[in-house]
Amino acid sequence: MTQSAEHARIAASPTDDSPWKLWGPYVSGRQWGTVREDYSADGDAWAYLPFDQAHRRSYRWGEDGLAGLCDRFGFFNLGVALWNGHDDRLKERFFGLTNAQGNHGEDVKEVWWPIDATPTHSYATWLYRYPQAAFPYADLLAGSASRGRLDPEYELTDTGVLEDNRFFDVHVTYAKAGPMDIGMEIRVTNQGPDAAPLDLMPQGWFRNTWAWGRDDRKPTMELRGGAVDISHAWLGSYQLIADGDPRILFCDNESNNERLFGSANVTDCPTDGLDDAIVHGDTSHVRADAGTKVGFWWHYDSVPAGESVTVRLRLRGVSPAAANGAGVAPMEAATGDAFGEDFTGVVEHRRGEADDFYDAVIPESAGDQDKHIARRAFAGLLWGKQLFRYSVNEWLEGDPGEPAPPADRRDRHSGRNATWTHFDVADIISMPDSWEYPWFASWDLAFHTVPLAEIDPAFAKSQLELMCREWAQHPNGQLPAYEWNFNDVNPPVHAWAAWQVFTIDGGRDHEFLVRIFSKLLLNFSWWINRKDADGSYLFEGGFLGMDNIGLFDRSQPLPNGMRLEQSDATSWMAFYSLSMLRIAVELARTKPGWDSTARTFFEYFLRLAGAMDNFGHQGISLWSQEDGFYYDAIVRPDGTSEQLPVRSLVGLLPLIAVETVHPAVLDELPGLISEVQWVSRRDPQLADVLMHHESTDDQRITMTLVGKERRARLLGHLLDESEFLGPHGIRSLSAAYREQFTMDVDGANLSIRYNPAESDTALFGGNSNWRGPIWFPVNFLLLDALRTLAVANPQARLECPTGSGHEGSIADAAADLTGRMVDLFRPGVDGRRPGTPRWYPSGPLWDEHVTFCEYFDGDNGAGLGATHQTGWTALVAHLICAPHGRMFS
């Protein structure tokens, strides 16, 4: 691979403390309504700090903003503020509905796209679409409240505010001249037919660290000679200057207690002072010389139709403190020529370096359109890196300078995260979504690391390891799920992701495998001890990521003492066992002591394989020979069992538990070979899960949870367009249930129906749906399994799609599925991309942009759920960079 200047910077920047990564777009899209900011008695985070209070509040744990940039600890922040002359407040952050306000759960009501970014954030661009009329806050609330779960969501375009292109396109670019020298350019274009007024105010502010009673050191910000001098105990000294002659106003990043709560303010210039000055014409709450928040104010009476205005700022380190570890020599103070040819040249040079970098990352064979998709996906991932600060112990006990939280927050049975007092994280983490999910989710994060490894392997590895560090992973071995409930259970995909990242990075970093594998041994033990109630090697409990896929709410105990034995739970554990086995095999090749560990996971896998067929005292199988499918089963207190015959991803997941190993590798592990041979003699029936394949060039041993006959029947369902195979991927529930399926379970009438789009139930807030749509992460795992089977058995033939009469190899089926998934983002004949949310208009100003949603309509592919979840949906970039996968042996 050709090495670019950005590759060299990445190599010199292995951690977030590295100079080139010290500053980045780490500011959250939403801090209000998060668990970290919730100090309520009832745990209602959305209500404790709602959107309507956000512009008057000083946050405790982080910040939010438009196109925000900050240092890796969030001490100093940059962001964009706008006013169109009509809004009732300064536009400083995204608006969206809380879980209770949306008819399908929380939902952002804004339009923006990450455009480009490099891993060291030497270059980053972003586009926001700002209405020229008053932002319809009240209309969006009322319109959403009037709609039920069977109705489509009431969106920004439904209000008419974007008609005739009456909006400003706000294009923000960051370019670094050096690690501590950052240029910010904001270009605003009037896309409408008429001239329109605009106030533009980029802002800089300190996160409030001094008001909570834990550190009373207060940073300073003062105007001197046209530049704002910034001094911070950790960051050191910086200057922030603007091109031209904007009006510079200061206030303090302190809550406006008087307006919020009717109590006294600690300052006469609270955080909403800039809002008062611009929107309400009241300058009595701002200063001209100093504060902890500053705005650079450009006012335009009229921006002509089709024309643009551009403003520029520069943040330069004068004497960065040694404490920040940056190791950068002091700079001369920025001068008036900071926006001359040097500034323009840096922006253009970094843009060219970004082109060089992605030309090296994305293969030429991908073609221009797929390169565009992949580059936008990578941009979304990199703009989705956010600072996540959360010390659970401090959060539970409250701050010395604030009222104490309710005592029952520390109740180990009912208090949120009360058993995670060791958790103490202040890191840059890849988030699922910058607004709807501005917090990490461990299983989402595992998927993020796969495309991240294509561009920044060190960061991908650090993300996987972070979840296993002693200040994140529970002492009992559990990985933290997400901030709303660290105790929740997510599918165990960490080991699989670690192997993927190791492989993408060239299969050389064995020390990484040792570090991650050692911690995952604890996590595997937690699973064995907590999720297998009776030692049957069948696993139960927890929604396992697929929130509302079944007849029951799988996170809640079943009635009448019944329990649910889950096909997917056991499949996940078999998948986990094989992932751990694969890592142990690789480690044993150079460190023979790992050989016995490999044999242990081989045995675990075999026991799980046997358990799928025979559990409990009645010997009821999870496999339905009649239907050719795996089902969940309920187990009653008396030991009797009954299958729940619903064809969903639950029954397809056994396919993902497959691994193939080249005999040359196994020859290096005589202990494991002896184990395989001994099992074959001891239990030939159980050893049937081991398939031996011979071809002209190799002889592989393949371990799979599903034998050849059953696999053929499962693949028949998976590749059937009337069931699972949709135009753009694998549906999460068979389309055979377009008419409702109902069954009686011990007197309870339970039903389920194929639902290709938004959820029509209130389960899990109603903001996600696993009863029909296409979800990228599980599609990717099924695709990965097909690719593995294609290597193991290249001669195998199957019909794809089922019933089409078209026969091909397993590799052909994998290629077909890959094409369907990538097609979500490719322009159709009308120029519109199928995966674009249905409420986005079409046309030249819209069709160029690629939107990465949380999940997709099972029938037409329209984007659904969170509209900026580039996280796991960015897996499409890996499909483009490695269309046939990357195998390592």
Secondary structure, 3 states (H helix, E strand, C coil): CCCCHHHHHHHCCCCCCCHHHCEECCCECCCCCCCCCCCCCCCCHHHHCCHHHHCCCCCCCCCECEEEEEECCCCEEEEEEEECCCCCCCECCCCEECCCCCCCCCEECCEEEEEEECCCCCEEEEEEEEECCCCCHHHHHHHHHCCCCCCCCCCHHHHCCCHHHCEEEEEEEEEEEECCEEEEEEEEEECCCCCEEEEEEEEEEECCCCCCCCCCCCCEEEEECCEEEEEECCCEEEEEEECCCCEEEEECCCCCHHHHHCCCCCCCCCCCHHHHHHHCCCCCCCECCECCEEEEEEEEEEECCCCEEEEEEEEEEEEECHHHCCCCCCCCCCCHHHHCHHHHHHHHHHHHHHHHHHHHHCCHHHHHHHHHHHHHHHHHHHHCEEEEEEEHHHHHHCCCCCCCCCHHHHCCCCCCCCCCCCCEEEEEEECCCCCCCCCCEHHHHHHHHHHHHHHCHHHHHHHHHHCCCCCCCCCCCCCCCECCCCCCCCCCCHHHHHHHHHHHCCCCCHHHHHHHHHHHHHHHHHHHHHHCCCCCCCCECCCCCCCCCCCCCCCCCCHHHCEEECHHHHHHHHHHHHHHHHHHHHHHHHCHHHHHHHHHHHHHHHHHHHHCCCECCCCECCEECCCCEECEEEECCCCCEEEECCCEHHHHHHHHCEEEECHHHHCCCHHHHHHHHHHHHHCCCHHHHEEEEECCCCEEEEEECCCHHHHHHHHHHHCCCCCCEECCEEECECHHHCCCEEEEECCEEEEECCCCCCCCCCHHHHCCCCCCCECHHHHHHHHHHHHHHHHHCCCCEEECCCCCCCEEEHHHHHHHHHHHHHHCCCCCCCCCCCCCCCCCCCCHHHHCCCCCCCEECCCCCCEECCCCCHHHHCHHHHHHHCCCCCCCC
